[in-house]
Amino acid sequence: MRPFPLLDGYRAIAAFMVLTTHVAFNTGEIRTPVLGPLLGRMDFGVTLFFLLSGFLLYRPWARAAMTATSGPGVGGYALRRATRILPAYWAMVIFTLLLLPEIQPVRWQAWPVHLGLLHIYVPGFTLEGLTQTWSLATELAFYILLPVIAWIAGRRGRGNPDASTRFQLTVLAVAVLIAWAFTVMRVTGALGLSTITGYWLPGFLDWFAIGMAAAVIQVRLSKGGAPTWMLSVRQIAQATGWCLLIAAGLAVIAATPIAGPLTFDPAEPNSLVIKHVLYGLIATFLLLPGFLGVGDRRDEVSPHSWWAAILANPIVVYLGTISYGVFLWHLVLLRFIQNALGLQVFSGGFWIVWPLVVLASIAVASASWFILERPVLAWAHRRTPGESAQATQPLPGQRSPAAQ
């Protein structure tokens, strides 16, 4: 039985938000009144993925700290992370570097930089068809740092659920402060004028930490006798309608000029910070029902929850299963489709291009899943049994926040 049955549905939502915001941007649809800004702000899909990553990957360590048991082995963890993201990513990068006309001829240096997920650290290597992969590089940095954070957070209170919970949440609060300090330095120019720092992990530690904190709370709630404030958080998560309404209201606010421009025009420091906060809040309220609002088994999902019914629908679950392929391939497919239709970038055609990109992405992502991803993951599971299958799923991102 797969744990947390609603989270595949959230992956599907986030992946197609990423796809939609890119199509809206490339076709110029984001300039249309009312709908355009809402489509343009669907890039908060990256926030959803980062929170999901923090929740799913940290949860085994949170449980191990509270129960004084062993957490995931670092070797097995590293193998599963590598096999989850790299083979499918390499296939897409090779295809794009070889065949996408807009980036030909490709400098030879682009090959090691992009195949090594180093492009967020080397200026001048932003290539058409690959711009969404900044978040994979950020994810990789998080994967590397996570065992260190887990080791620190699990040092005190081991075997004492309350003491362990308090210390873990304290460590995560420090991570949030680090993120905020980095963000302030970035938007005020203290880190220099290059936008490349907008891709780096420290600026997103708070988003990851929110997901990790939800994992701590979920584990503590599962053991009974949880503090009153945690029970209140769970009650909020179970009020699905209110959570979704709050998330939608915050998304509307984020679509206003208060969160900065939708284009590549320079943004004011205040608007960058406001957008970052709003995205974190939107993702938190949207994901709370999936993290804490239901049990961690499919048979614990209330049949009376319309939201749970949508997310647990087999079609939605399948789209969540192939969401990594959708994320990887949709941009290069978008460019090929626009070229085939004779449409220039920003020249319109959203309602023609969007369904074609959706269908093409589903087809290619399905092939990627069945031919490459699933066999590689099955091999990794045989080599390192025991880790949750849910935690092996993809957590992609989208257009760079530094470009907003």
N, C-alpha and C positions, 0 to 999 in steps of 0.2 A: 504494500500500500504506500503510494507516494505521499509524503507529508506536505502539509499546507497546499491543499488542492486548488486554491484560488490563484496562486501566484503565477501559474502558466498563463492564465487569462490576463493578468496584469502585464506579463511580458508581451503578449500579443498587442495589447492596447499601446504600450510604450513603443514597440517597434513600428507600428503603423502611424503613430504620431510623428516619429522621426521621419518616416517616408513622406508623410503628408506635408510636413513643414518644409522639406527640401524641394518637393515639387512646387509648392506654393512660392517658394523663394525663386527658383530657377525660371518659373513662368511669369513672375511678376505679379502673381495673384495677391501677394501680401500688401500691394498698394491699393486694393479695392477697399471701400469703406466697410466698416463693421466686421465683415467676415475675414478680411485680409489680416488684420492684427491678431485675431484669434488663431488663424492658421499659422501665422508667424511665430506665435508663442508656444506652439506645440513642441518646440525644442526642449521643453522641460521633461521630455521623455528621458533625457540623460539622467536627470535627477531621480526618476523612478528606478532606473537601472542601478544607479549607485547605491540607493537605499536597499534595494533588493540584494545587491552583492554584500553589503555590510551585514544584513540580517542573516542570510543563508550561510555565509561562509564563517561568520563569527560564532554562530549559535553552538556548534559542537564544543568550542573552547569555553564558552560561557557555562555550559552544562558541566564540563569537566572541572572547572574551578569550583563550582558549587558542591559538587559531589566528591571532590578529591580523587578523581579518576584521570586516566590519561586522555589527552586530547588527540586530535588527528596527528599522525606522524608527518613530519615535515617533508620527508622524501615522497611519500604517497600523495600528500597534498600538492606538492610541486608538480608531480607527474600529471595529476588530474587537471590542474589549472593549465598546464602547457598543452595537453592534448585537447582540452576544451576549446582553446582560442586559436592556436597556431596553425594546425593543418588547413582548416577551412580559410583562415585569413591569408595564408601563403598562396593558396589556390587563386583567390580573388585578386591579390596583388600581382601575381604573375600574369594573369589574364589582362588586367588593366594596363600594366606597364608595357605589355607587348602589343596590345590591340587598340587602345583608346586613341583616336586620331588627335584629339586636342592636346595631348601631352607629348606627341612625337616631334623630334627625336628625344628620347629619355636619356639624361646624363647617366653614366654608369654608376655614379655615386648614389643615385636614387635607389638602386637595388639593395645594397646592404642597409641603407638608412631605413627604408620602409619594411623590408623583411625582418629587420631587427627591432621594429617598433621604436625607433630612435628619432622619428621625425618631429616630435614635439620639443626636442632639445637642440635641433640643428636648424638654424634659420635658413629660409629659402627653399624648403622642400615641401611646400604645400602644393600638391598636385591634384588636378581635376579628377574626379572619380574616387579619390582617396581621402578627401578632407574630413569625412565623418570618423575616420579611424583614429583621430586624436584621443578619443575616449578609451580606446583599447590600450593605448600606451599608458594612459592614466590608470586604468584598471590593473595593468601589469605592475605598475609601481605599488599599487595597493596590495596586490597579491604578495609581493615581496615583503612589504612592511607588516602585513597582518600577523604573521607568527610572532614578530617582535612585540607588537601591541598586546597580543594574547598572552605572551609570557609575562609581560609587565603587569597586566591586569589580573593575572591569575596568581600573583605572588602572595597576596594576603587573603586571609579568611577562607582558605581552601577547606572544603568540607562543611563550612558554616554558611548556609544559603544567604542569610541576611548580611553577614559581614562581607562575604564575597560580592554580593550584589552592590553594596555601598561602595566598595573599593573599585569594582569594575566601572560603575557609573562615574566615579571621580576621575578615573583615567580617561574615559571618553569625554568628559567635560573639558579636560586639559587639551584633548585633541581638537575640540571645537574652538577653544581659545587660540590654539596655534593657527587654525584655519583663518580665524578672524584677523589675527595679527598679520598673517601673510597677505590676506586680501586688502587690508588697509595699506600696507606697504606697496602693493601692486598698483592700486588705483590712484595712489598719491604720487606715483613715480619714483618711490624710494628704491625700487628694484630695476630702475631704468625705463626707457621708453618703449622697448620691444614688447609687442603683444604676445610673444611666445610664452612668457611666464603665465599667461592665462590658461595654459593647458596643464600646468604642473599639479601634481597631487596635493601639496599642502593647501592649495586654495579650495579643495573639495573634501578635505578631511571631515568637515562638519556634516556634509551629506552622508558620507559613509558612517560616521559616528551615530547619526540618528538611527540608521538601520541596525547598527550594532546594539544600541541602547534598547531598541524594540526587542532584539533577540534576548537580551538580559532579562527584560521584563517578562517576556513570554515564558522563558525557562523558570523564572521564579514563581510565576503564577501557576505553572503546572505542578508545583510541589506542595501547594496548599499553605495556608497561614501567611499569605502575602500581605505586605503593608496595605493600609487602607487606600493610600494614594494610588497604588497599582490597581486595586479593584476599581477605582474611579476611572482610571485610564482605560481599563477594559470595558467599562460601561459606555464610555465615549465611543470606543471602537465598535461596540455592538449597535450603536445608534447609526446604522449605515447611511440612512437618508440624510441625516445631519452632516455626517462626515463628507459625503459627496457634495452636498449643497455648499458647505464651507469651501471645499476645494474648487468648485465651479466659480463661486464668488471671487475667490482670490485670483483665479485664472483670468477673469474679466478685468480685475484691477491691473494684473500684469500686462494686459493687452493695451493699456493706456500709455501715453507718453511718459508717465511716472517711471516706467521701467526702461526707458531709453529707446533709441531708434530700432526699427526692425531691419534696417539695411546696414551696410558697412560704414555708415557715417559715424564719426567719433561720438562716444557716449560720455556724458558727465560722470565723474566718480560716484556721485550720490546715486545716480540711476543704476549703475552697475551693482552697487551694494543692495539697493532696494530689490532689483530683479533676483539677485542671488537668494535673498531672504524669502521673497515670495515663492520662488521655485521650491525651496526647501519645505515651506509650509504647505504648498499645494500637494507635493508628493507625500508628505507625512499624513495629511488627512485622507488622501486618496487611498493610501496603502494600509492605514490602520485597520479597516475591516478584514483585510487579508492576513495581516500579522497577528492581530489579537481578537478580532471579532468572532472568529469561529475556532473550532478545535483544529488540531493538526492532522486530522484524518478526514477522508472524503465522507465517511459515514457520520461525521459529526457536523456536517454542513446542514443547516436548517433548510428543509425543503420549502419553507415559506419565505425565504430570503430571495427576492427577485434579483438582487445584485449577485448573490452567490450562484443562482441558477444560470445567469448569463456567463459568468466567468468559468463555471464548471461545464459549460456546454462543450460537447466533444469537438465541434468545429473550432471554437475559440481555443480550446486546449491544444489542438493540433497546430494552430497558427502560433501559439506561444512556443510550442516545441521547435518549430522551424524559424523562430524569430531571429536567431543569430544570422542565419543565411539571408533573411530579409534585410537586416541591418547592413550586412557586408556588401550585398550586390545591388541594392536599389539605386545608388548614385550612378554607378557606371551604366546600369540599364537605362536610367533616366536620360543620360547623355546620348546613348545609342538611339533611343526612341525619339528624342527631339531631333536628332540628325536625320532619322528616317522620314520624319514628318516635315522636314525642312523648316523647323521652328528654331529661331535664334533664342538665346538666353534672354529672359525678361520680356519676351515678345507675346506672351499670352498663351492660351490653349490649355489652361489648367484642367478644365473638365473633360478634355480629350486625353491629355497626357496621364492624369492621375490614375484612371482605371487601367490603362495599359501598363503603367509601372507596377501597380498592385498585382495584376495577373502575372506579369513576367517575373516579378520578385518571388511570388509564391511558387511558381514553377521551378525557378532556378534554386530557390532555397530548399524545396522538397528534394531535388536531385542531390544537393549538397548534403542534406541530412541522411538520406538513405545510402548514398554511395560512399561518402567520406566520413561525416561526423559520427554517425551512430556506430559504424564498425570500429573507429578509433577509440571511441568512448568505451565500447564493450571490451576492447583489449585492455584499456587502462583500468577498468573495474576488475578484470581478472587478475591484474598485477597487484592491485591495491584494494582488496575487498573491505567493506565496512563503512565507507563514507556515504552520506546521504546522496541518493541519485538526484534529488532536487537541487543540491548545491553544485551540480555539474553543469547546470544550464547557463546559457549565455547572458551577458549583461552589457550590451553595447550602448553607444551614445549617439551623438549626432553633431550638428554643426558647432564649431568652436565658439564658446562664449567670448573669447577674445575678439571675435569678429563682429560682435553685436554692436 
